[in-house]
């Protein structure tokens, strides 16, 4: 039975994970708004770490509960990711050709690499950024999807071990091999281990290895307080520090879902559904508001708030006017499914294992 044909009662929306998607997207928006208005919120870039852990979690849960062929999996991911990203990139290219982005240097090779998720150095800055700068994370996402799809051909019992081994090997290569080649620099960064961590959390969650509510709340608190401490104290951070904090957030939130559920809150749920569009489109509005604010004589704080608010509003508009209709069209006119909607397990609750005893134990531009 395909996802499209599953009856409504056999699917569930993980609202807690949905809210984390909103949290991650808003963190990135605030990071960029602060960056462009003279404020400091560097830790907001860690929203990407949360996204990567969530991605590993959701992909594993979906495929374990609804087996799918590698081709079908990739087709679904492409339908979900590519159309809106190409639209946003097209707007960026059109703006560059029209002279709206004077610092943007366009070449055919770089535009093509950007559209097809191939890491390449930007002629504008020399950095490994696509035309739409925040699209650098999609290079990682699509690479993860490719490896994941390939591993779908393996038996499920060894799939996780193989994926973990591949990603760990890539990171080890990056630690040993010194190279400026874009592919090596990109796909040997330790940040790719966050996908593996998300899959590991999903395995525990599906097996019923989840802590009780007090410990789950504690994990969420550790994640939030850890990010807050880094931001307030302006401590250095990278994937080695933000990855574990993101894992604590995701694992704790997933455990809360299992231990009684998380309530449906309309606004956070909407922001979670729109998180991809917010992430893609917000920089256009943030940059414009950051320029208009000083021209109107607005204080820096007001300009910052205006920029962040404009970025969120444009992202929601992009979701409502572009992403959701495109998803609906891709489903043959059916209503688009919630962003974090998964098939419900058929396994009786009594067969799920309890929580084990204590012995089991970058900056975005």
BELMOMO-V273903 format. One record per pair of residues at least 12 apart in sequence whose C-alpha atoms are under 7 Angstrom apart, sorted by the first residue. I is the first residue (numbers start at 1). GAP is how many residues later the second one is. D is the distance in whole Angstrom. If there is no record, write none. Layout:
i=I gap=GAP d=D
i=I gap=GAP d=D
This chain:
i=10 gap=333 d=6
i=10 gap=334 d=5
i=11 gap=330 d=7
i=11 gap=331 d=6
i=11 gap=332 d=4
i=11 gap=333 d=5
i=12 gap=329 d=6
i=12 gap=330 d=6
i=12 gap=331 d=6
i=12 gap=332 d=6
i=13 gap=325 d=7
i=13 gap=327 d=6
i=13 gap=328 d=4
i=13 gap=329 d=6
i=14 gap=243 d=7
i=14 gap=326 d=6
i=14 gap=327 d=6
i=15 gap=247 d=6
i=15 gap=249 d=6
i=15 gap=254 d=7
i=16 gap=237 d=6
i=16 gap=238 d=7
i=16 gap=241 d=7
i=16 gap=246 d=6
i=17 gap=236 d=7
i=17 gap=237 d=7
i=18 gap=251 d=6
i=18 gap=254 d=5
i=18 gap=255 d=7
i=18 gap=322 d=6
i=19 gap=249 d=6
i=19 gap=250 d=6
i=19 gap=253 d=5
i=21 gap=30 d=7
i=21 gap=251 d=5
i=21 gap=254 d=6
i=22 gap=246 d=6
i=22 gap=249 d=5
i=22 gap=250 d=4
i=22 gap=253 d=6
i=24 gap=23 d=4
i=24 gap=24 d=7
i=24 gap=26 d=6
i=24 gap=27 d=7
i=25 gap=22 d=6
i=25 gap=250 d=5
i=25 gap=253 d=7
i=25 gap=254 d=6
i=27 gap=17 d=4
i=27 gap=18 d=7
i=27 gap=20 d=6
i=28 gap=16 d=5
i=28 gap=17 d=5
i=28 gap=19 d=6
i=29 gap=253 d=7
i=29 gap=279 d=6
i=29 gap=282 d=7
i=30 gap=14 d=7
i=30 gap=278 d=6
i=31 gap=13 d=5
i=31 gap=14 d=6
i=33 gap=253 d=6
i=33 gap=271 d=6
i=33 gap=274 d=6
i=33 gap=275 d=5
i=34 gap=270 d=6
i=36 gap=251 d=7
i=36 gap=254 d=6
i=37 gap=253 d=6
i=37 gap=263 d=6
i=37 gap=266 d=7
i=37 gap=267 d=6
i=41 gap=190 d=7
i=42 gap=189 d=7
i=43 gap=184 d=7
i=43 gap=187 d=7
i=43 gap=188 d=5
i=45 gap=317 d=6
i=45 gap=318 d=6
i=45 gap=319 d=5
i=46 gap=196 d=6
i=49 gap=145 d=7
i=49 gap=193 d=7
i=49 gap=194 d=6
i=49 gap=197 d=6
i=50 gap=196 d=5
i=52 gap=142 d=6
i=52 gap=143 d=6
i=53 gap=141 d=5
i=53 gap=142 d=5
i=53 gap=144 d=6
i=53 gap=145 d=4
i=53 gap=193 d=7
i=53 gap=194 d=6
i=54 gap=144 d=6
i=54 gap=196 d=7
i=55 gap=140 d=7
i=55 gap=143 d=7
i=56 gap=139 d=4
i=56 gap=140 d=6
i=56 gap=142 d=4
i=56 gap=143 d=5
i=57 gap=141 d=4
i=57 gap=142 d=5
i=57 gap=144 d=6
i=57 gap=145 d=5
i=60 gap=139 d=6
i=60 gap=142 d=6
i=61 gap=141 d=6
i=62 gap=280 d=6
i=62 gap=281 d=7
i=65 gap=278 d=6
i=65 gap=280 d=6
i=66 gap=277 d=7
i=69 gap=83 d=7
i=70 gap=79 d=5
i=70 gap=80 d=6
i=70 gap=82 d=6
i=73 gap=76 d=7
i=74 gap=71 d=7
i=74 gap=75 d=7
i=80 gap=247 d=7
i=84 gap=239 d=6
i=85 gap=195 d=7
i=86 gap=29 d=6
i=88 gap=192 d=7
i=88 gap=193 d=7
i=89 gap=42 d=7
i=89 gap=43 d=6
i=92 gap=40 d=7
i=103 gap=21 d=7
i=104 gap=20 d=6
i=105 gap=18 d=6
i=105 gap=19 d=5
i=110 gap=12 d=7
i=111 gap=20 d=6
i=114 gap=16 d=5
i=114 gap=17 d=6
i=117 gap=21 d=7
i=117 gap=22 d=5
i=118 gap=21 d=7
i=119 gap=20 d=7
i=119 gap=63 d=6
i=119 gap=64 d=6
i=120 gap=62 d=6
i=128 gap=54 d=7
i=133 gap=232 d=7
i=134 gap=146 d=7
i=134 gap=230 d=7
i=134 gap=231 d=7
i=164 gap=32 d=6
i=167 gap=25 d=7
i=167 gap=26 d=6
i=170 gap=17 d=7
i=170 gap=18 d=5
i=171 gap=17 d=5
i=171 gap=18 d=6
i=171 gap=19 d=6
i=173 gap=15 d=7
i=174 gap=14 d=5
i=174 gap=15 d=7
i=190 gap=49 d=7
i=191 gap=48 d=5
i=194 gap=49 d=6
i=197 gap=50 d=7
i=201 gap=50 d=6
i=207 gap=145 d=6
i=207 gap=146 d=6
i=208 gap=144 d=5
i=208 gap=145 d=5
i=208 gap=146 d=6
i=208 gap=147 d=7
i=209 gap=144 d=6
i=209 gap=145 d=6
i=209 gap=146 d=4
i=209 gap=147 d=7
i=210 gap=45 d=5
i=210 gap=145 d=5
i=211 gap=44 d=6
i=211 gap=144 d=6
i=212 gap=47 d=7
i=213 gap=43 d=6
i=213 gap=46 d=6
i=216 gap=36 d=4
i=216 gap=37 d=7
i=216 gap=39 d=6
i=216 gap=40 d=6
i=217 gap=35 d=6
i=219 gap=29 d=5
i=219 gap=30 d=6
i=219 gap=33 d=5
i=220 gap=28 d=6
i=220 gap=29 d=5
i=220 gap=32 d=5
i=220 gap=33 d=7
i=222 gap=26 d=7
i=223 gap=22 d=5
i=223 gap=23 d=6
i=223 gap=25 d=5
i=223 gap=26 d=5
i=226 gap=19 d=7
i=238 gap=124 d=6
i=273 gap=65 d=7
i=273 gap=66 d=5
i=274 gap=41 d=7
i=274 gap=42 d=6
i=274 gap=45 d=5
i=277 gap=38 d=5
i=277 gap=39 d=7
i=277 gap=41 d=6
i=277 gap=42 d=5
i=278 gap=34 d=6
i=278 gap=37 d=4
i=278 gap=38 d=6
i=281 gap=33 d=7
i=281 gap=34 d=5
i=282 gap=29 d=4
i=282 gap=30 d=6
i=282 gap=32 d=6
i=282 gap=33 d=6
i=283 gap=28 d=6
i=285 gap=22 d=7
i=285 gap=25 d=6
i=285 gap=26 d=5
i=285 gap=29 d=7
i=286 gap=21 d=5
i=286 gap=22 d=6
i=286 gap=24 d=6
i=286 gap=25 d=5
i=289 gap=14 d=7
i=289 gap=17 d=6
i=289 gap=18 d=5
i=290 gap=13 d=6
i=290 gap=17 d=6
i=324 gap=12 d=6
